[in-house]
Amino acid sequence: MANIKSQMKRIKTNEKARMRNRKIRSDLRTNIKKIETLIETEIKQAQEMLPTIYKKIDKAVSKGIIHQNKANRLKSNISKKVNGNAPIKQEAKLEKTEENSVNNKIRPTYRSYFYQY
């Protein structure tokens, strides 16, 4: 614990700022998740929610909670998703066949690898 009076005051103010920053960051993440779920279900509501998301992102930048470049990236990605310009991620699934099955591969044993007869 600090002995200096001004340092004790700084500890209190830093704790208040930390709590404020956590609240704003948490609120921002929550709203981003909300709009991403709305994009999948109700696109009109997502479009109506865009200005409020932009406002919250800009407020986080002005408070110094997130960097301006990150804010621009977030806004760009959200607007792409809402407007339908974002590429859809598709997971490539490997069909299970006899050629790519793990159990069907012939692997050299430890002994045969090091001790060739």
N, CA, C and O atoms as a MOPAC input file, in Angstrom:
PM7 MOZYME 1SCF
protein

 N      0.84300 1    -1.18000 1     0.00000 1
 C      0.00000 1     0.00000 1     0.00000 1
 C      0.88500 1     1.24000 1     0.00000 1
 O      1.95800 1     1.25100 1     0.60400 1
 N      0.43100 1     2.26400 1    -0.67300 1
 C      1.22400 1     3.48600 1    -0.79900 1
 C      1.21500 1     4.28900 1     0.49900 1
 O      0.22900 1     4.29600 1     1.23600 1
 N      2.32400 1     4.96000 1     0.76200 1
 C      2.42900 1     5.83400 1     1.93400 1
 C      2.07400 1     7.27200 1     1.60700 1
 O      1.61300 1     8.01400 1     2.47400 1
 N      2.28200 1     7.66600 1     0.37800 1
 C      2.08900 1     9.05800 1    -0.02100 1
 C      0.60000 1     9.31100 1    -0.24900 1
 O     -0.10400 1     8.50500 1    -0.85600 1
 N      0.14300 1    10.46000 1     0.25900 1
 C     -1.28200 1    10.77500 1     0.21800 1
 C     -1.79700 1    10.89100 1    -1.22200 1
 O     -2.87400 1    10.38900 1    -1.54200 1
 N     -1.03300 1    11.54700 1    -2.07300 1
 C     -1.47300 1    11.71000 1    -3.46300 1
 C     -1.52800 1    10.35800 1    -4.18300 1
 O     -2.37500 1    10.14000 1    -5.04900 1
 N     -0.62100 1     9.46300 1    -3.81600 1
 C     -0.63800 1     8.13500 1    -4.43400 1
 C     -1.86300 1     7.34200 1    -3.99000 1
 O     -2.42700 1     6.58300 1    -4.77800 1
 N     -2.27500 1     7.51000 1    -2.74800 1
 C     -3.49900 1     6.85800 1    -2.26500 1
 C     -4.71000 1     7.35700 1    -3.04900 1
 O     -5.60200 1     6.58400 1    -3.39700 1
 N     -4.72600 1     8.66800 1    -3.32000 1
 C     -5.81900 1     9.23800 1    -4.10300 1
 C     -5.79600 1     8.68300 1    -5.53200 1
 O     -6.84200 1     8.37500 1    -6.10400 1
 N     -4.59200 1     8.56000 1    -6.09700 1
 C     -4.46300 1     8.04200 1    -7.45200 1
 C     -4.95300 1     6.59500 1    -7.54200 1
 O     -5.55200 1     6.19800 1    -8.54100 1
 N     -4.69500 1     5.81800 1    -6.49800 1
 C     -5.16400 1     4.42500 1    -6.47700 1
 C     -6.68600 1     4.39100 1    -6.54900 1
 O     -7.26200 1     3.58000 1    -7.27200 1
 N     -7.33300 1     5.27900 1    -5.79200 1
 C     -8.80400 1     5.32800 1    -5.80900 1
 C     -9.32900 1     5.74100 1    -7.18100 1
 O    -10.25300 1     5.12300 1    -7.70900 1
 N     -8.73500 1     6.79000 1    -7.75700 1
 C     -9.22600 1     7.25700 1    -9.05500 1
 C     -8.94500 1     6.23800 1   -10.15400 1
 O     -9.75500 1     6.06100 1   -11.06500 1
 N     -7.79500 1     5.56600 1   -10.06700 1
 C     -7.49000 1     4.53500 1   -11.06100 1
 C     -8.47400 1     3.37600 1   -10.98400 1
 O     -8.85800 1     2.81300 1   -12.00900 1
 N     -8.87600 1     3.02500 1    -9.78200 1
 C     -9.85100 1     1.94200 1    -9.61300 1
 C    -11.20600 1     2.33900 1   -10.20400 1
 O    -11.87400 1     1.52300 1   -10.84000 1
 N    -11.60900 1     3.60000 1    -9.99200 1
 C    -12.86500 1     4.07600 1   -10.57600 1
 C    -12.80100 1     4.04500 1   -12.10300 1
 O    -13.75000 1     3.62900 1   -12.76800 1
 N    -11.67000 1     4.49000 1   -12.64500 1
 C    -11.50600 1     4.49500 1   -14.09900 1
 C    -11.50000 1     3.07400 1   -14.64600 1
 O    -12.07100 1     2.81100 1   -15.70500 1
 N    -10.86000 1     2.16200 1   -13.93100 1
 C    -10.81200 1     0.76500 1   -14.37000 1
 C    -12.21000 1     0.16400 1   -14.42000 1
 O    -12.55300 1    -0.54400 1   -15.36700 1
 N    -13.01400 1     0.44600 1   -13.40600 1
 C    -14.38000 1    -0.07100 1   -13.38000 1
 C    -15.21800 1     0.53500 1   -14.51000 1
 O    -16.02000 1    -0.15900 1   -15.13500 1
 N    -15.02500 1     1.83900 1   -14.76600 1
 C    -15.74400 1     2.48800 1   -15.85600 1
 C    -15.34800 1     1.86800 1   -17.19200 1
 O    -16.20400 1     1.58700 1   -18.03000 1
 N    -14.04300 1     1.65600 1   -17.38800 1
 C    -13.55600 1     1.07300 1   -18.63800 1
 C    -14.07900 1    -0.34500 1   -18.83100 1
 O    -14.45200 1    -0.72700 1   -19.94000 1
 N    -14.10800 1    -1.12700 1   -17.75000 1
 C    -14.62600 1    -2.49700 1   -17.83500 1
 C    -16.08900 1    -2.50000 1   -18.24200 1
 O    -16.51300 1    -3.32300 1   -19.05400 1
 N    -16.86800 1    -1.56700 1   -17.67000 1
 C    -18.29100 1    -1.49800 1   -17.98200 1
 C    -18.51000 1    -1.13900 1   -19.45100 1
 O    -19.32400 1    -1.76100 1   -20.13400 1
 N    -17.78500 1    -0.13900 1   -19.92600 1
 C    -17.94700 1     0.27900 1   -21.31700 1
 C    -17.50400 1    -0.82800 1   -22.26700 1
 O    -18.18000 1    -1.09300 1   -23.26100 1
 N    -16.37800 1    -1.47900 1   -21.97600 1
 C    -15.86700 1    -2.55600 1   -22.82800 1
 C    -16.83700 1    -3.73600 1   -22.84800 1
 O    -17.08000 1    -4.32800 1   -23.89900 1
 N    -17.39200 1    -4.07300 1   -21.68000 1
 C    -18.34500 1    -5.17600 1   -21.58700 1
 C    -19.62100 1    -4.85300 1   -22.35900 1
 O    -20.15500 1    -5.70300 1   -23.07100 1
 N    -20.10200 1    -3.62400 1   -22.21400 1
 C    -21.30300 1    -3.19100 1   -22.91900 1
 C    -21.07900 1    -3.23500 1   -24.43100 1
 O    -21.96500 1    -3.62600 1   -25.19100 1
 N    -19.89800 1    -2.83300 1   -24.84700 1
 C    -19.55800 1    -2.84900 1   -26.26500 1
 C    -19.56500 1    -4.27400 1   -26.81200 1
 O    -20.13900 1    -4.53400 1   -27.86900 1
 N    -18.93100 1    -5.18900 1   -26.09600 1
 C    -18.90000 1    -6.59100 1   -26.52900 1
 C    -20.30300 1    -7.18800 1   -26.58700 1
 O    -20.63900 1    -7.91800 1   -27.52000 1
 N    -21.12100 1    -6.86800 1   -25.58000 1
 C    -22.48700 1    -7.38600 1   -25.53500 1
 C    -23.28400 1    -6.91200 1   -26.73600 1
 O    -23.99900 1    -7.69600 1   -27.36000 1
 N    -23.16400 1    -5.63000 1   -27.06300 1
 C    -23.91200 1    -5.09200 1   -28.19200 1
 C    -23.43000 1    -5.65800 1   -29.52100 1
 O    -24.22900 1    -5.86400 1   -30.43400 1
 N    -22.13600 1    -5.91000 1   -29.63500 1
 C    -21.62200 1    -6.51300 1   -30.86600 1
 C    -22.17300 1    -7.92600 1   -31.02100 1
 O    -22.54400 1    -8.33000 1   -32.12300 1
 N    -22.22900 1    -8.67500 1   -29.92700 1
 C    -22.79600 1   -10.02300 1   -29.98700 1
 C    -24.28100 1    -9.97400 1   -30.33400 1
 O    -24.77500 1   -10.81600 1   -31.08400 1
 N    -25.00000 1    -8.97800 1   -29.78400 1
 C    -26.42800 1    -8.84400 1   -30.07800 1
 C    -26.65900 1    -8.59900 1   -31.56200 1
 O    -27.51800 1    -9.22400 1   -32.18500 1
 N    -25.87100 1    -7.67100 1   -32.12200 1
 C    -26.09200 1    -7.34600 1   -33.53300 1
 C    -25.70300 1    -8.51900 1   -34.42500 1
 O    -26.30500 1    -8.70700 1   -35.48300 1
 N    -24.71400 1    -9.30800 1   -34.02500 1
 C    -24.34500 1   -10.47300 1   -34.83000 1
 C    -25.43600 1   -11.53700 1   -34.81100 1
 O    -25.64900 1   -12.22300 1   -35.81100 1
 N    -26.13000 1   -11.68000 1   -33.68000 1
 C    -27.25100 1   -12.62500 1   -33.65300 1
 C    -28.43800 1   -12.07700 1   -34.43700 1
 O    -29.18000 1   -12.83700 1   -35.05900 1
 N    -28.61800 1   -10.74800 1   -34.40500 1
 C    -29.70400 1   -10.14700 1   -35.17900 1
 C    -29.45300 1   -10.26400 1   -36.67900 1
 O    -30.39600 1   -10.38900 1   -37.46000 1
 N    -28.20100 1   -10.22400 1   -37.07800 1
 C    -27.87800 1   -10.34700 1   -38.50000 1
 C    -28.35600 1   -11.69300 1   -39.02900 1
 O    -28.84900 1   -11.79000 1   -40.15300 1
 N    -28.20600 1   -12.72400 1   -38.21000 1
 C    -28.61100 1   -14.06200 1   -38.63900 1
 C    -30.12700 1   -14.21700 1   -38.68900 1
 O    -30.64300 1   -14.98500 1   -39.50100 1
 N    -30.85000 1   -13.49000 1   -37.82200 1
 C    -32.29400 1   -13.69200 1   -37.74400 1
 C    -33.08600 1   -12.53400 1   -38.35300 1
 O    -33.86100 1   -12.74200 1   -39.28700 1
 N    -32.90400 1   -11.33800 1   -37.84500 1
 C    -33.71300 1   -10.19300 1   -38.27500 1
 C    -32.79800 1    -9.07800 1   -38.75700 1
 O    -32.23900 1    -8.32900 1   -37.95600 1
 N    -32.65200 1    -8.97600 1   -40.07100 1
 C    -31.70300 1    -8.03200 1   -40.65800 1
 C    -32.17300 1    -6.58500 1   -40.51100 1
 O    -31.34700 1    -5.67900 1   -40.40000 1
 N    -33.49200 1    -6.35500 1   -40.50800 1
 C    -34.00800 1    -4.98500 1   -40.38500 1
 C    -33.65100 1    -4.38600 1   -39.02700 1
 O    -33.23000 1    -3.23200 1   -38.94200 1
 N    -33.81900 1    -5.17000 1   -37.97200 1
 C    -33.46400 1    -4.67900 1   -36.64000 1
 C    -31.97100 1    -4.44300 1   -36.52600 1
 O    -31.53500 1    -3.51600 1   -35.84300 1
 N    -31.19100 1    -5.26900 1   -37.18400 1
 C    -29.73700 1    -5.08900 1   -37.16000 1
 C    -29.35400 1    -3.77800 1   -37.83700 1
 O    -28.45700 1    -3.07600 1   -37.37000 1
 N    -30.03100 1    -3.44600 1   -38.93700 1
 C    -29.74700 1    -2.18700 1   -39.62200 1
 C    -30.15200 1    -0.99200 1   -38.76800 1
 O    -29.48700 1     0.04400 1   -38.78800 1
 N    -31.25000 1    -1.13600 1   -38.01500 1
 C    -31.67500 1    -0.05000 1   -37.12900 1
 C    -30.72600 1     0.11500 1   -35.94500 1
 O    -30.58800 1     1.20900 1   -35.39900 1
 N    -30.08100 1    -0.96500 1   -35.55800 1
 C    -29.18500 1    -0.93500 1   -34.39900 1
 C    -27.78300 1    -0.42300 1   -34.74700 1
 O    -27.00500 1    -0.09800 1   -33.85000 1
 N    -27.45800 1    -0.34800 1   -36.03600 1
 C    -26.12200 1     0.07700 1   -36.46200 1
 C    -25.68700 1     1.42800 1   -35.88500 1
 O    -24.57900 1     1.51700 1   -35.35600 1
 N    -26.50800 1     2.48100 1   -35.96000 1
 C    -26.04700 1     3.77500 1   -35.42200 1
 C    -25.73000 1     3.73900 1   -33.92700 1
 O    -24.80300 1     4.41000 1   -33.47300 1
 N    -26.49100 1     2.96500 1   -33.16700 1
 C    -26.20100 1     2.89300 1   -31.73300 1
 C    -24.89200 1     2.16100 1   -31.47600 1
 O    -24.14500 1     2.52500 1   -30.56800 1
 N    -24.60900 1     1.13400 1   -32.26600 1
 C    -23.33400 1     0.42000 1   -32.13100 1
 C    -22.18300 1     1.35100 1   -32.48700 1
 O    -21.16900 1     1.39000 1   -31.79100 1
 N    -22.34600 1     2.10900 1   -33.58800 1
 C    -21.29300 1     3.04600 1   -33.98500 1
 C    -21.04100 1     4.08000 1   -32.89100 1
 O    -19.90000 1     4.44700 1   -32.61100 1
 N    -22.12300 1     4.53700 1   -32.28500 1
 C    -21.99500 1     5.54300 1   -31.22600 1
 C    -21.22200 1     4.97600 1   -30.03300 1
 O    -20.35700 1     5.64700 1   -29.47100 1
 N    -21.53800 1     3.74500 1   -29.65500 1
 C    -20.84500 1     3.12700 1   -28.51600 1
 C    -19.36900 1     2.88500 1   -28.83000 1
 O    -18.51000 1     3.05800 1   -27.96600 1
 N    -19.08200 1     2.48900 1   -30.06100 1
 C    -17.68800 1     2.27500 1   -30.45300 1
 C    -16.92300 1     3.59600 1   -30.41200 1
 O    -15.80300 1     3.65400 1   -29.90300 1
 N    -17.53100 1     4.65600 1   -30.95200 1
 C    -16.86400 1     5.96000 1   -30.95100 1
 C    -16.66500 1     6.49400 1   -29.53700 1
 O    -15.65600 1     7.13500 1   -29.24700 1
 N    -17.62300 1     6.23100 1   -28.66700 1
 C    -17.48800 1     6.67000 1   -27.27800 1
 C    -16.33000 1     5.93800 1   -26.59800 1
 O    -15.58500 1     6.53500 1   -25.82100 1
 N    -16.18100 1     4.64700 1   -26.89200 1
 C    -15.06900 1     3.88200 1   -26.32000 1
 C    -13.73100 1     4.43000 1   -26.80900 1
 O    -12.75400 1     4.44400 1   -26.06100 1
 N    -13.68600 1     4.87800 1   -28.05800 1
 C    -12.45200 1     5.46900 1   -28.58600 1
 C    -12.16400 1     6.79300 1   -27.89600 1
 O    -11.02300 1     7.06500 1   -27.52400 1
 N    -13.19100 1     7.61700 1   -27.72200 1
 C    -12.97600 1     8.92900 1   -27.10300 1
 C    -12.54700 1     8.80400 1   -25.64900 1
 O    -11.83600 1     9.66900 1   -25.13900 1
 N    -12.97000 1     7.74000 1   -24.97700 1
 C    -12.55400 1     7.51100 1   -23.58900 1
 C    -11.18100 1     6.85100 1   -23.51400 1
 O    -10.60400 1     6.74100 1   -22.43200 1
 N    -10.65500 1     6.41000 1   -24.65600 1
 C     -9.34200 1     5.77900 1   -24.67700 1
 C     -9.37600 1     4.30900 1   -24.31900 1
 O     -8.35600 1     3.74000 1   -23.93000 1
 N    -10.53100 1     3.69200 1   -24.44500 1
 C    -10.67300 1     2.28900 1   -24.06300 1
 C    -10.21300 1     1.36600 1   -25.18700 1
 O     -9.56400 1     0.35100 1   -24.93500 1
 N    -10.54900 1     1.71800 1   -26.42500 1
 C    -10.05200 1     0.95300 1   -27.56700 1
 C     -9.35700 1     1.91700 1   -28.52400 1
 O     -9.58500 1     3.12600 1   -28.47800 1
 N     -8.51600 1     1.37500 1   -29.38300 1
 C     -7.75800 1     2.17700 1   -30.33500 1
 C     -8.63600 1     2.54100 1   -31.52800 1
 O     -9.57900 1     1.82300 1   -31.85900 1
 N     -8.31800 1     3.66200 1   -32.16600 1
 C     -9.09700 1     4.13600 1   -33.30700 1
 C     -9.10300 1     3.12100 1   -34.45200 1
 O    -10.12800 1     2.92100 1   -35.10500 1
 N     -7.95900 1     2.48600 1   -34.69200 1
 C     -7.90100 1     1.50000 1   -35.78200 1
 C     -8.79400 1     0.30000 1   -35.49000 1
 O     -9.44400 1    -0.22500 1   -36.39400 1
 N     -8.82900 1    -0.13300 1   -34.24300 1
 C     -9.69900 1    -1.25100 1   -33.87600 1
 C    -11.15600 1    -0.85000 1   -34.05100 1
 O    -11.97200 1    -1.64900 1   -34.51100 1
 N    -11.48200 1     0.38600 1   -33.68500 1
 C    -12.85600 1     0.86200 1   -33.84200 1
 C    -13.25500 1     0.86700 1   -35.31200 1
 O    -14.35300 1     0.43600 1   -35.66800 1
 N    -12.36100 1     1.35500 1   -36.16100 1
 C    -12.65500 1     1.37200 1   -37.59400 1
 C    -12.84300 1    -0.03900 1   -38.13400 1
 O    -13.72300 1    -0.28200 1   -38.96000 1
 N    -12.01200 1    -0.96700 1   -37.66500 1
 C    -12.12000 1    -2.35400 1   -38.10600 1
 C    -13.44400 1    -2.96900 1   -37.65400 1
 O    -14.10400 1    -3.66900 1   -38.42200 1
 N    -13.83200 1    -2.70200 1   -36.38900 1
 C    -15.10100 1    -3.22700 1   -35.87400 1
 C    -16.27800 1    -2.69800 1   -36.68700 1
 O    -17.16000 1    -3.45900 1   -37.08700 1
 N    -16.28400 1    -1.38000 1   -36.92900 1
 C    -17.38600 1    -0.77500 1   -37.67500 1
 C    -17.44500 1    -1.31400 1   -39.09900 1
 O    -18.52700 1    -1.57300 1   -39.62500 1
 N    -16.29700 1    -1.48100 1   -39.71100 1
 C    -16.25300 1    -1.99800 1   -41.07400 1
 C    -16.78400 1    -3.42300 1   -41.13700 1
 O    -17.59500 1    -3.74900 1   -42.00300 1
 N    -16.32800 1    -4.27000 1   -40.22100 1
 C    -16.77000 1    -5.66800 1   -40.22500 1
 C    -18.26100 1    -5.78800 1   -39.95500 1
 O    -18.94300 1    -6.59800 1   -40.58300 1
 N    -18.77100 1    -4.99000 1   -39.02600 1
 C    -20.20400 1    -5.04000 1   -38.71300 1
 C    -21.02600 1    -4.57300 1   -39.90700 1
 O    -22.02800 1    -5.19800 1   -40.25200 1
 N    -20.60900 1    -3.47400 1   -40.54300 1
 C    -21.38000 1    -2.96800 1   -41.67600 1
 C    -21.34800 1    -3.94300 1   -42.85000 1
 O    -22.33800 1    -4.08200 1   -43.56700 1
 N    -20.20800 1    -4.62300 1   -43.05200 1
 C    -20.14400 1    -5.63200 1   -44.11000 1
 C    -21.12200 1    -6.76500 1   -43.84000 1
 O    -21.80300 1    -7.23800 1   -44.75000 1
 N    -21.19000 1    -7.20000 1   -42.58300 1
 C    -22.09500 1    -8.29600 1   -42.24100 1
 C    -23.55000 1    -7.88100 1   -42.40600 1
 O    -24.36600 1    -8.65300 1   -42.91000 1
 N    -23.87600 1    -6.66400 1   -41.98100 1
 C    -25.26300 1    -6.20100 1   -42.06700 1
 C    -25.67700 1    -6.02200 1   -43.52200 1
 O    -26.79200 1    -6.37800 1   -43.90200 1
 N    -24.78400 1    -5.47400 1   -44.33300 1
 C    -25.12300 1    -5.21700 1   -45.73000 1
 C    -24.97000 1    -6.43900 1   -46.61800 1
 O    -25.29600 1    -6.38800 1   -47.80400 1
 N    -24.48100 1    -7.53000 1   -46.06200 1
 C    -24.38600 1    -8.77100 1   -46.81600 1
 C    -23.16300 1    -8.87200 1   -47.70200 1
 O    -23.13700 1    -9.69700 1   -48.61600 1
 N    -22.14700 1    -8.05800 1   -47.45900 1
 C    -20.94600 1    -8.09600 1   -48.28600 1
 C    -19.84600 1    -8.96100 1   -47.69700 1
 O    -18.81000 1    -9.16400 1   -48.32900 1
 N    -20.06000 1    -9.46700 1   -46.50000 1
 C    -19.02100 1   -10.26400 1   -45.84100 1
 C    -18.98500 1   -11.66500 1   -46.43500 1
 O    -20.02900 1   -12.24300 1   -46.73600 1
 N    -17.79800 1   -12.20500 1   -46.60200 1
 C    -17.72200 1   -13.58600 1   -47.08200 1
 C    -18.22100 1   -14.54600 1   -46.01800 1
 O    -17.95100 1   -14.37000 1   -44.83000 1
 N    -18.93900 1   -15.54600 1   -46.44900 1
 C    -19.49500 1   -16.52800 1   -45.52200 1
 C    -18.43700 1   -17.58000 1   -45.24800 1
 O    -17.86500 1   -18.16300 1   -46.17000 1
 N    -18.18600 1   -17.81300 1   -43.97800 1
 C    -17.19500 1   -18.81400 1   -43.60500 1
 C    -17.82800 1   -20.19500 1   -43.72100 1
 O    -18.86900 1   -20.47500 1   -43.12600 1
 N    -17.18700 1   -21.03100 1   -44.48700 1
 C    -17.65400 1   -22.40100 1   -44.62600 1
 C    -16.52500 1   -23.32000 1   -44.21800 1
 O    -15.40400 1   -23.21100 1   -44.71400 1
 N    -16.82800 1   -24.21300 1   -43.32200 1
 C    -15.81800 1   -25.15700 1   -42.87100 1
 C    -15.71400 1   -26.29700 1   -43.87500 1
 O    -16.71000 1   -26.92400 1   -44.23700 1
 N    -14.51600 1   -26.54100 1   -44.30400 1
 C    -14.28300 1   -27.63800 1   -45.23600 1
 C    -14.26800 1   -28.93600 1   -44.45100 1
 O    -13.42100 1   -29.14900 1   -43.58400 1
 N    -15.20200 1   -29.78000 1   -44.76500 1
 C    -15.28100 1   -31.06200 1   -44.06600 1
 C    -14.67900 1   -32.13800 1   -44.95300 1
 O    -15.00000 1   -32.24400 1   -46.13600 1
 N    -13.82500 1   -32.90800 1   -44.37700 1
 C    -13.16600 1   -33.98800 1   -45.08800 1
 C    -14.04000 1   -35.23100 1   -44.96900 1
 O    -14.34100 1   -35.69800 1   -43.87100 1
 N    -14.43200 1   -35.74400 1   -46.10700 1
 C    -15.26800 1   -36.93400 1   -46.07100 1
 C    -14.44500 1   -38.12100 1   -45.60600 1
 O    -13.28300 1   -38.28000 1   -45.97900 1
 N    -15.05800 1   -38.93400 1   -44.80300 1
 C    -14.35100 1   -40.08300 1   -44.25700 1
 C    -14.39600 1   -41.21400 1   -45.27700 1
 O    -15.43700 1   -41.82300 1   -45.52400 1
 N    -13.26300 1   -41.46400 1   -45.84100 1
 C    -13.14400 1   -42.56000 1   -46.79500 1
 C    -11.99600 1   -43.44800 1   -46.35100 1
 O    -11.32400 1   -43.17900 1   -45.35500 1
 N    -11.79200 1   -44.50300 1   -47.10600 1
 C    -10.72700 1   -45.42900 1   -46.73600 1
 C     -9.34700 1   -44.81800 1   -46.95700 1
 O     -8.40200 1   -45.16900 1   -46.25000 1
 N     -9.21200 1   -43.90200 1   -47.93200 1
 C     -7.90200 1   -43.32100 1   -48.21100 1
 C     -7.44400 1   -42.37400 1   -47.10400 1
 O     -6.26200 1   -42.36400 1   -46.75800 1
 N     -8.36100 1   -41.57600 1   -46.53900 1
 C     -7.93500 1   -40.58600 1   -45.55500 1
 C     -8.23500 1   -40.98700 1   -44.11500 1
 O     -8.08200 1   -40.17600 1   -43.20200 1
 N     -8.64400 1   -42.18100 1   -43.91400 1
 C     -8.90600 1   -42.64000 1   -42.55800 1
 C     -7.59600 1   -42.81900 1   -41.80300 1
 O     -6.62600 1   -43.33900 1   -42.35300 1
 N     -7.56700 1   -42.39900 1   -40.57000 1
 C     -6.35300 1   -42.46400 1   -39.76500 1
 C     -5.96400 1   -43.90200 1   -39.48000 1
 O     -4.77800 1   -44.23200 1   -39.46000 1
 N     -6.92800 1   -44.74200 1   -39.26600 1
 C     -6.64100 1   -46.12400 1   -38.89800 1
 C     -6.07700 1   -46.94300 1   -40.04900 1
 O     -5.41100 1   -47.95300 1   -39.81900 1
 N     -6.33000 1   -46.52600 1   -41.28200 1
 C     -5.89200 1   -47.30900 1   -42.43000 1
 C     -4.47300 1   -46.98400 1   -42.88000 1
 O     -3.92900 1   -47.68200 1   -43.73600 1
 N     -3.86700 1   -45.94800 1   -42.32800 1
 C     -2.51900 1   -45.58700 1   -42.74100 1
 C     -1.51400 1   -46.54000 1   -42.11500 1
 O     -1.63000 1   -46.90300 1   -40.94400 1
 N     -0.53900 1   -46.93400 1   -42.90000 1
 C      0.51600 1   -47.81200 1   -42.40300 1
 C      1.66300 1   -46.92800 1   -41.94100 1
 O      2.26300 1   -46.20000 1   -42.73200 1
 N      1.95100 1   -47.00000 1   -40.67600 1
 C      3.00500 1   -46.18100 1   -40.10500 1
 C      4.15600 1   -47.07400 1   -39.67000 1
 O      3.93100 1   -48.17500 1   -39.17000 1
 N      5.38200 1   -46.61200 1   -39.85500 1
 C      6.51200 1   -47.39800 1   -39.35800 1
 C      6.54900 1   -47.34500 1   -37.83900 1
 O      6.22300 1   -46.32600 1   -37.23000 1
 N      6.94100 1   -48.42600 1   -37.25500 1
 C      7.05800 1   -48.46200 1   -35.80200 1
 C      8.36000 1   -47.81300 1   -35.38900 1
 O      9.22400 1   -47.53800 1   -36.22100 1
 N      8.49100 1   -47.57600 1   -34.12900 1
 C      9.69300 1   -46.95400 1   -33.59000 1
 C     10.90800 1   -47.82200 1   -33.88600 1
 O     11.95300 1   -47.33200 1   -34.31500 1
 N     10.75100 1   -49.10300 1   -33.65300 1
 C     11.87400 1   -50.02800 1   -33.83600 1
 C     12.28300 1   -50.08100 1   -35.31400 1
 O     13.47400 1   -50.07200 1   -35.62400 1
 N     11.31800 1   -50.13700 1   -36.21600 1
 C     11.66100 1   -50.24500 1   -37.63000 1
 C     12.24300 1   -48.93900 1   -38.16800 1
 O     12.97800 1   -48.94300 1   -39.15500 1
 N     11.92000 1   -47.84300 1   -37.52700 1
 C     12.44600 1   -46.55700 1   -37.96600 1
 C     13.93100 1   -46.43600 1   -37.62900 1
 O     14.72900 1   -46.00900 1   -38.46400 1
 N     14.29400 1   -46.81000 1   -36.41600 1
 C     15.67200 1   -46.65300 1   -35.97500 1
 C     16.54300 1   -47.87900 1   -36.25500 1
 O     17.74100 1   -47.75200 1   -36.50500 1
 N     15.94700 1   -49.04000 1   -36.21100 1
 C     16.72100 1   -50.26600 1   -36.39800 1
 C     16.26700 1   -50.94300 1   -37.67300 1
 O     15.30900 1   -51.71500 1   -37.67200 1
 N     16.93900 1   -50.65700 1   -38.73200 1
 C     16.58000 1   -51.28900 1   -39.99500 1
 C     17.32300 1   -52.61100 1   -40.10900 1
 O     18.54600 1   -52.65800 1   -39.98400 1
 N     16.59100 1   -53.66300 1   -40.34400 1
 C     17.16300 1   -55.01400 1   -40.35300 1
 C     17.78400 1   -55.35700 1   -41.68200 1
 O     18.30900 1   -56.45800 1   -41.85200 1

